[in-house]
Amino acid sequence: MADLSRVMVVGRSRITQVVVAKIVEGLGLRPLVESPESAMQTLRSVLPGIVVLDGGPENRDCETLMPALAALRRETAGLRPALVLLSTRMAPSGNPLLSSPVDAVVAKPITPEQLQPVLSRLAT
């Protein structure tokens, strides 16, 4: 069962991880910060309510996680975890992150005014 108070923040940029974690905390939710490489192991023990994926400059930094996230969503009838992609730009069609079940795309640079409403909507 998903822990709706948990938001997993996945990305390679430490700065983005810290900014997003602070926004998550400001909403009264609990951030769980992971690199794309460590996130898979954590997903085996914790099912967060929301996963925020930092796509990186080419929107591909987290694409190796998509099969596992898609499988988790199938197990929960498509509800959890909700997926948010942080993007520097819209990627060309065929990008695995954008063709997957992403619930929201938020443009970088990330601000609380952009991300808070998205997280609030998906946390309910």
Disulfide bonds with the S-S distance in Angstrom:
none
